[in-house]
Amino acid sequence: MRGSLIKIICAGWLAGFLLGNGMAQTPASPKPQARLDDLKFISGHWQSEMDGGISDEHWSLPMGDGMMGMFRYIKDGKWKTDEYKYKLLP
């Protein structure tokens, strides 16, 4: 009984939220233009424990029109996965 009541309350809240947002449409305001310098906070070396292994990530400072990053995951002394990332903004 209690589980059903919670489901009904959640469904009612979700329906009200979706309908309320769909009906109250206002003209969209212009979105601010993203700047590469806004991503400066992520530059540096980040390392943490994750699922029994080590997550290791490096990000460069923004330069020119981009920045780059590297991620690797080490578990049991072995390189398990990696990613190379690039962020370019017009």
PAKEBA-16323 format. One record per residue (C-alpha): residue in three letters; chain; y, z, x. Coordinates in steps of 0.02 Angstrom, whole numbers, plus 50000, padded with zeros to 5 digits. Layout:
- aa; ch; y; z; x
- ALA; A; Y; Z; X
...
END
This chain:
- aa; ch; y; z; x
- MET; A; 50000; 50000; 50000
- ARG; A; 50124; 50049; 50135
- GLY; A; 50083; 49893; 50238
- SER; A; 50115; 49783; 50085
- LEU; A; 50282; 49868; 50052
- ILE; A; 50337; 49840; 50232
- LYS; A; 50285; 49656; 50221
- ILE; A; 50385; 49634; 50059
- ILE; A; 50539; 49717; 50134
- CYS; A; 50527; 49610; 50292
- ALA; A; 50502; 49450; 50191
- GLY; A; 50652; 49494; 50081
- TRP; A; 50761; 49529; 50231
- LEU; A; 50709; 49367; 50316
- ALA; A; 50738; 49263; 50159
- GLY; A; 50909; 49342; 50133
- PHE; A; 50956; 49313; 50313
- LEU; A; 50902; 49130; 50313
- LEU; A; 50977; 49090; 50144
- GLY; A; 51137; 49182; 50182
- ASN; A; 51163; 49090; 50344
- GLY; A; 51118; 48923; 50266
- MET; A; 51239; 48941; 50121
- ALA; A; 51387; 49008; 50217
- GLN; A; 51420; 48854; 50320
- THR; A; 51585; 48845; 50409
- PRO; A; 51646; 48710; 50526
- ALA; A; 51573; 48735; 50698
- SER; A; 51696; 48789; 50829
- PRO; A; 51691; 48693; 50993
- LYS; A; 51567; 48767; 51116
- PRO; A; 51637; 48819; 51284
- GLN; A; 51594; 48701; 51426
- ALA; A; 51464; 48773; 51546
- ARG; A; 51517; 48787; 51727
- LEU; A; 51400; 48796; 51875
- ASP; A; 51494; 48948; 51941
- ASP; A; 51435; 49041; 51785
- LEU; A; 51261; 49044; 51864
- LYS; A; 51321; 49122; 52027
- PHE; A; 51252; 49292; 51973
- ILE; A; 51072; 49234; 52000
- SER; A; 51096; 49183; 52183
- GLY; A; 50999; 49285; 52309
- HIS; A; 50823; 49350; 52336
- TRP; A; 50727; 49431; 52194
- GLN; A; 50557; 49513; 52214
- SER; A; 50454; 49619; 52096
- GLU; A; 50276; 49668; 52052
- MET; A; 50200; 49565; 51912
- ASP; A; 50022; 49571; 51844
- GLY; A; 49954; 49652; 52001
- GLY; A; 50040; 49529; 52117
- ILE; A; 50210; 49492; 52191
- SER; A; 50341; 49381; 52109
- ASP; A; 50459; 49311; 52240
- GLU; A; 50613; 49206; 52195
- HIS; A; 50759; 49136; 52297
- TRP; A; 50917; 49053; 52227
- SER; A; 51054; 48968; 52327
- LEU; A; 51239; 48990; 52293
- PRO; A; 51317; 48854; 52185
- MET; A; 51379; 48711; 52295
- GLY; A; 51444; 48541; 52246
- ASP; A; 51373; 48505; 52075
- GLY; A; 51210; 48603; 52087
- MET; A; 51105; 48745; 52150
- MET; A; 50920; 48762; 52189
- GLY; A; 50788; 48894; 52177
- MET; A; 50610; 48930; 52231
- PHE; A; 50480; 49041; 52147
- ARG; A; 50308; 49091; 52209
- TYR; A; 50175; 49211; 52147
- ILE; A; 50061; 49299; 52271
- LYS; A; 49907; 49398; 52214
- ASP; A; 49767; 49472; 52318
- GLY; A; 49851; 49402; 52474
- LYS; A; 49841; 49223; 52408
- TRP; A; 49976; 49102; 52351
- LYS; A; 49935; 49074; 52166
- THR; A; 50078; 48967; 52099
- ASP; A; 50251; 48904; 52139
- GLU; A; 50400; 48818; 52059
- TYR; A; 50550; 48728; 52130
- LYS; A; 50703; 48726; 52019
- TYR; A; 50866; 48632; 52020
- LYS; A; 51019; 48666; 51914
- LEU; A; 51143; 48524; 51903
- LEU; A; 51292; 48520; 51789
- PRO; A; 51403; 48370; 51752
END
